[in-house]
Amino acid sequence: STKKQRTLVFSVAGATRRRAAPSRPVRGCHRAFLHHPQACGFVVRRLSLFQTNRRKGPMAMEMRARESVGMSEDLTRAISPYATALHDAFLHSHCSSCFRKLPSQPPYAMSCMLCCSVQYCCSDCLSSDREMHSSSGECCFFADHLKKASPSYITEGTSDVRASLRLLYFLEMHGLVSSDSINRSSRIGGLSTIGIREILEVGGEVAERILKGSMLMSSARKMRTQTSVVFSNGLTIEIVTLWVVMINSVEVQIGDGWDLGIAVYGPSFSWFNHSCFPNASFRFVLAPPNEDSVSDKSEYRAVPASKGVAQDAWHAWQFEEGSAHALGKYGPRVVVRCIKPINKGDEVCITYIDLLQTRVLFSC
């Protein structure tokens, strides 16, 4: 089909996210939407509308080459995440900070003493993640509020909710979200929120999961703050942030091809559009132990272009540009690389669903 169709694909358990193409098929990959015709049908109906709004609307974003680039050259530095969360199945085998496998010999892994649900491979990772884990409400979510969740919600996984708690705390701490950010734009922290009203209006299992997840988030957050942000359109900040994670996060694959968890990156990665015929791909890298947080000073060779993007979206880009690896020193990073020669000024696109085309019953 044409370039106008963005592959916004999501499941009842969460979004079907952008995924780096591994050298072999991904194992252990569960996608609940494959068994839910309602979700698939909604996806097919909304593809063209979503991409048209993204590319032609007042908030259209894209990334273009700053200079001509040869094949197999990196277009970005190793981009640090705004927020990450291991999938539930890997919480006790991998580090919740850097995503490395936990050591089997001394020094052994250490865990949060309050919830005992997240583990770290070393003291540096524990120190780097302690504030985020505690202040975001994730620790409280594990220790108390998860007990109130329905069994079906827990079975489907909690990584979306936990990543949303972390993302919202990150955006609040850095002034990247405000009470009127959704009222005057379709982005928070530079990340798209498009489609949330339609999802809630249609209802069904996806909307139900969003509402249940946002209630768990709100309950966990109230343990540290009594403030609550409600937009003039009736949406809560928790609903919007959970939706942001569902449509902007990526599945993190390291080494053997397992989907270890999810990560949300800022505009320097999230503004790359999908194409059925991409000229770039992406891969994940782990931060070297004890790395200097400003060691990678390489320039971006792909830069944003937009049509009327609100000031807060550009503020998010400028913030990310100036923060370098201070964003998430130990989290999994993403690098975009061109897979064919790209001329100066050309749009740089990646693909979101190439691995899933044989499993979903449609293609873009």
C-alpha positions, -999 to 999 in steps of 0.1 A, spaced: 0 0 0 10 36 3 31 54 28 -1 70 42 -9 40 63 8 40 97 8 6 114 -7 15 147 -12 -21 159 -21 -29 195 -34 -58 214 -58 -63 243 -28 -68 265 -10 -37 252 4 -23 221 21 -43 194 51 -22 194 79 -13 170 104 -41 171 140 -44 159 144 -72 134 165 -100 150 186 -125 131 160 -152 139 123 -153 147 114 -140 181 105 -168 206 79 -167 233 61 -138 217 25 -136 228 2 -112 211 -34 -113 225 -49 -93 196 -43 -123 173 -73 -139 190 -95 -109 192 -112 -99 159 -126 -67 175 -91 -54 181 -78 -64 146 -108 -49 130 -103 -16 148 -67 -16 137 -76 -20 100 -102 7 101 -79 32 118 -46 27 99 -52 52 72 -68 78 94 -40 76 120 -13 80 94 -31 108 76 -35 127 108 2 121 118 16 132 84 -8 159 73 -23 173 105 -12 203 125 12 182 146 28 162 118 63 150 126 91 133 106 128 129 106 150 139 77 187 133 69 209 162 79 234 151 53 239 124 27 246 90 44 259 58 30 245 24 36 250 8 70 260 40 87 245 51 121 221 80 119 219 86 157 239 82 188 229 55 213 196 71 225 188 67 262 152 60 272 127 81 290 112 51 307 116 13 307 100 -18 322 109 -55 321 81 -78 312 68 -97 342 84 -130 332 119 -114 334 116 -95 366 135 -121 386 161 -130 359 172 -96 346 182 -63 360 154 -38 361 178 -9 354 202 -21 327 183 -52 314 213 -74 318 209 -110 331 214 -112 368 247 -127 380 246 -163 391 278 -160 412 289 -134 438 283 -106 440 247 -117 437 218 -96 426 201 -72 450 164 -63 452 142 -36 465 137 -42 502 101 -29 502 84 -47 474 110 -74 466 97 -74 430 126 -57 411 162 -69 411 195 -53 402 227 -67 390 250 -43 409 249 -14 434 253 11 406 221 -1 389 203 -1 423 214 35 430 205 47 395 170 33 396 160 37 433 144 71 430 125 63 399 112 30 413 101 45 445 89 80 436 70 69 404 47 47 424 60 15 409 72 2 443 38 9 458 22 -7 428 40 -40 435 37 -39 472 0 -30 475 -21 -21 445 -12 -51 424 -31 -72 450 -63 -53 439 -59 -60 402 -80 -86 385 -63 -120 378 -69 -114 341 -50 -81 342 -20 -97 360 -20 -126 335 -18 -102 306 12 -85 321 19 -52 339 48 -38 320 26 -11 303 14 2 336 48 2 352 64 19 322 36 45 324 42 52 360 79 57 353 73 78 322 48 101 340 72 107 369 100 114 344 79 139 325 68 156 356 103 159 371 116 175 340 87 198 333 77 181 301 40 177 310 15 202 322 -22 205 329 -30 221 296 -6 201 274 -33 178 260 -59 206 258 -38 225 233 -19 198 215 -18 160 207 15 154 225 30 153 260 68 154 263 69 154 225 52 119 224 20 114 204 -13 109 222 -34 107 190 -63 83 190 -71 80 227 -106 96 225 -116 73 196 -104 42 215 -125 52 246 -155 60 225 -154 27 207 -151 8 240 -143 -29 241 -114 -47 257 -87 -23 248 -105 6 263 -113 -15 294 -77 -23 299 -67 13 296 -93 24 322 -83 -4 346 -46 3 342 -51 41 347 -70 34 379 -41 13 392 -17 40 383 -38 67 400 -40 46 432 -3 39 433 6 76 426 -17 89 454 5 72 479 32 98 472 11 128 461 -25 139 465 -26 159 433 -45 147 403 -45 162 368 -77 161 348 -78 177 314 -108 198 302 -118 170 279 -123 146 308 -91 126 303 -68 120 333 -31 122 330 -29 85 338 -51 75 309 -32 97 285 2 85 297 -8 48 295 -19 54 259 13 72 252 32 41 263 10 18 243 16 36 210 51 49 214 70 22 233 92 -4 217 99 -41 225 135 -43 237 154 -73 222 190 -80 233 212 -108 219 191 -139 217 159 -123 204 137 -125 235 114 -95 241 128 -86 276 106 -56 282 96 -22 268 111 12 265 98 46 257 122 70 239 119 107 233 115 126 201 149 117 187 135 82 182 98 84 185 95 109 156 107 84 130 77 74 109 68 40 95 72 31 59 64 -1 40 97 4 23 120 17 51 155 32 45 166 26 81 164 1 109 171 1 146 190 -20 172 194 -20 209 227 -17 229 234 -19 266 254 8 284 289 -4 293 293 -8 331 306 23 349 303 43 317 309 80 317 274 95 312 286 119 285 310 95 266 289 95 234 290 130 219 283 119 183 260 141 162 226 132 151 225 128 113 187 127 112 169 158 124 132 166 130 109 184 106 74 194 114 42 212 105 31 235 132 42 215 162 34 231 195 61 247 216 61 219 242 69 193 216 100 213 206 108 219 242 110 181 246 134 178 217 156 205 230 156 189 265 166 155 251 194 171 229 209 188 260 205 159 284 224 132 265 228 100 286 217 117 318 182 106 309 186 70 317 223 62 323 219 24 325 188 17 305 188 -1 271 196 23 243 185 24 207 205 32 176 190 40 142 211 29 112 204 34 75 199 2 54 203 20 20 220 52 9 200 83 19 203 117 3 204 150 23 169 161 31 152 127 25 128 115 51 142 86 72 117 59 80 117 26 98 92 -3 98 71 -12 127 55 -45 118 76 -65 94 80 -93 118 43 -96 124 29 -96 89 27 -133 87 7 -135 120 -17 -106 116 -41 -111 87 -33 -79 69 -3 -60 56 3 -23 51 
